[in-house]
């Protein structure tokens, strides 16, 4: 019998002191391994942050390219600076703002090149010299023998640099550096011998990004020099898109320690300083790191599990950690933030946020938040509603007050509708309905054709099938909200539009495919081929997109000819092989046949077997994915992390269920890998899951007991979960009858 790893969390700190001080009880942060996802195409952030914080303070490598979207990849060994904002798990790079680099000796203002390392300030480092924990990062810069340590609060990055004795100690601040963007304007100024301030405006994925900062030093600045690119300028300030500065401290015969607190703000330098005074008023680096660790333990502790191995614990809590990097705070302590309308807004009633990867996260990350982050859900909804006020439509992929219009559909719609249908308060429901309806009634991004024709012609728009299928999901969601609000005319209208997915189904090939008119399909056609951003699908092919009807699985079953043909085609999905073509997206990864776990449109598909009475097939495939596509290695995420979505799938699936329909309040059962879990609820109650006879062999559910009563349904209602209680799941090594009866199968109806 394997030893059971029993987890528990103490919310009372055992004392403050050195960061490495041992705690009286195990802490869940010890199971978070930030290296998971730094290899392959995971694109995850590495560094110091707090849950949903504005600051992601960490190292940025010298390399550029797709696998450096977060600024860091495990294959790299060169650091050009410690930057205060980073993305995590995106397929496009940006941010990397306000770069600080400690150096010694002669001041060098260029980062340098690999061809001529001596010409730059960059430094080699070794992963062996890194310490990476939630809320804390440390590394030795080999070139200078400097120990750099980083920690954070929500809006403040806290640096501690230890310089070798007898060396001239410098800090280079380079406002030209970023991740996959370019500086359009920058400013830096010395205010006094301890304080500097400035800003960096840039253009990248976010077309008009603005960030202000104030930095306060623990040691007086002996020399402050500003540069326009590499040209030294007179004075104590510089306004140029090439602005850089070098700060030098008095030389010491002893090892020198310098601490720096850097507040950031989307509004101004004064607010950045106010953020410092409010969040880190004193000079206690260790205390700040301890506070960050406690903040992470509190959030991780919303779900405590028992598992069979250390590997499972690491995978679970690292995944849970990854779901809480974004959306990130985008306001100051005084409630001010920069809006999409390029104006300063002030609202202390909610916390404004940014980094909404909604096409990814609406599928399971946002439903996960309704379980484990219910207090933050109204902030997310209110942020989206305020974006609607400012830009006239809900966000698509919002970043730093910019609409990037990345990805297809209007994926804020299911997030808002799901929250409303689950009974969340704290936002104006009538205004929320106005926002979802008005957004979906516009003429943008193919919606004009949806209203006029019921489908998007393939020759009018790229990715027409993916866009149209997402719009059918959006329309279904609006119909459910309209129904609950008593708007029956709207309910009928959007229910009709929700059936538009049927117009993309070709009964001859039995695939969803692009059409150029009501009775003409686009040719040539291959269900295997994918041409990134050039064909009718988004990062996928017809095999994958034919199943993107999570809002009406029963309708899809009918469309495919009934349960037997549906099962046959679903079986084929996981077995067929074919050439994706030379132009396919690298996001199409984690293949089982043509099922692609590395990309979000596939995430619900393994659970579709439950709708046709074959839950054991779901169990087989879910277990395989949990065990093989998620590991504790650097390449342990099979595709882009996608701002928490890949990890949310793991968290929910390892608990034993998944929200196939993102807004109907039901979670379909699969195959839990944990032995038990306790989900803490805001009411003070908890929902406990106990899994009996669980093992690698015993992967099928044989029976359940909910609150002491036999439970036969192959889905769990959100209302039952948040009410608190106990669910006992018994596992077996052979498929049984659990969940197979028609009355016990999941359905697409709401609540």
GISULUR-V721272 format. One line per field, one symbol per residue. ss: DSSP state (A for helix, B for strand, O for the rest). phi: phi as a letter, one per 20 degrees, with the letter a starting at -180 (. if undefined). psi: psi as a letter, one per 20 degrees, with the letter a starting at -180 (. if undefined). A space follows every 10 residues. Layout:
ss->???
phi->???
psi->???
This chain:
ss->OOOOBBOOOO OOOOOOOOOO OOOOOOOAAA AOOOOOOOOO OOOOOOOBOO OOOOOOBBBB BOOOOAAAOO OOOOOOOBBB BBBOOBOOOO OOOOBOOOBB BBBBOOOOOO OOOOOOAAAO OOBBOOAAAO BBBOOBBBBB BOOOOBBBBB BBOOOBBBBB BBBOOOOOBB BBBBOOOOOO OBBBBBBBBB BBOOBBBBBB BBBOOOOOBB BBBBBBBOOO OOBBBBBBOO BBBOOOBBBO OOBBBBBBOO OOOOOBBBBB BBBBBOOOAA AAAAAAAAAO OOOOAAAAAA AAAAAAAAAA OOBBBBBOOA AAAAAAAAAA AAOOOOOBBO OOOOOBBBOO OOOBBBOOOO OOBBOBBAAA AOOOAAAAAA AAOAAAAAAA AAAAAAAAAA AOOOOOBBBO OBBOOOOOOO OAAAAAAAAA AOOOOOOOAA AAAAAAAAAA OOOAAAAAAA AAAOOOOOOO OOOAAAAAAA AAAAAAAAAA AAAAOOOAAA AAAAAAAAAA AAAABBOOOO BBOOBBBOOB BOOOOOOOOO OOOOOOOOOO OAAAAOOOOO OOAAAAAAAO OOAAAAAAAA AAAOOOOOOO OOOOOOOOOO BBOOBBOOOA AAOOAAAAAA AAOOAAAAAA AAAAAAAAOB OOOOOOBOOO OOOOAAAAAA AAAAAOBBOO OOOOOBBBBO OOOOOBBBBB OOOOOBBBBB BBOOOOOOOB BBBBBBOOBB OOOOBBBAAA AAOOBBBBBB BBOOOOOOOO OAAAOOOOOO O
phi->.ffeeedbcd edfepdrfge gfefcgdfff eedfffnedl dfmefcqdbd glffeceafc fffcpffdfe nbbffeccdd rddecbecne eceammeled cfbcmffcde fncffcgfec efcfbcffee cccgnbbbbe effdldedcc bbdfcceddc ddeffmdfec ceddeeeadm ccfdabbbbe ebfdccbrbc dbcbgefbec bdbcdddfcf febccdcdmd efdfodbbca fdfbbcdcdf fcedgddcdc ddedbedaff fffffffeec fdccgfffff ffffffffff ffcdcdbebf gfffffffff gffdebfdgc befenebeef emcedcbefb efcbmdefge effbffgfff edcffeggff fffffffgge dnbffdbebl mceelemdnd efgffffgff fenfdnbeff fffgfffffe dfeflnfgfg fednbdgfed aflffgffff fffgfgffgf ffffenefff gfffffffef gffeeeffem cfbfcebfcc efcfccfefc dgmcdecdla cfgfefeecf ebfffffffe ooffffffff gfgecfcaef nfdffffecm ecmdfcffcf gefeffefgf fdmcffffgg ffffffedec ceefeecfbg fllofgffgf gffffobbeg efbdmcdefc bfdeeabcef dffnebdddd demfafeedd fdabcdlndg cdfebcegff fffnqcdddd dbecgcegme fgfdffcefe l
psi->pqppopqrpp joqjqqcqhj pprhqqqhhi ipoihoiiac khkqqpbprr pkrhpnorqp rhqrrhjkhi ipqhiqkppi roqipqrojr jqqaclqnpp oprrbpppiq hrqhhmhiir irqqrqhhjq ooqpjppqqp ohhikpopqp rragjppoqo poqqqjqppq ppoojiqrok aqphqqqqqp gaiiprraro prpcgohnpp pqqpppqiqq phpopqpndj opqqajqpoq ikprqppqrp qqiqppppqp popqqigrhg hghhgghhhm hamnghgghg hgghgghggh ihoprpriqh gggggghggg ghijhrqqpl rrhjjqrprh jkqpqpojir oqramnmhhg iighgghhhi gilhhighgg ghghhhgghh ijrqqfnpol kpoikprrrn ihghgggggg hjjpajqohg hgggghghgi jrjqlihghg hghirophji pqkhgggghh hhgghgghgh ggghijmhgh ggghhghiii hhiipoigil qprqqirhjp qpqrppihqp opkibjqola ahghihjmli imhghhgghj jagghggghg ghgjhqqroi rijqqiinrl podipnhiqh iihihhihhh ikkmhhhggg hgggghhhio rjrhkjpiap hlkigghhgg gghhhjrqng pikjjqppqe nqirhqqoop qhiirqoppp oqkprhgnjq phrqpoliqp piqkqpqhhh giiqappppp qrjqpbipjh qhiiqqriqp .
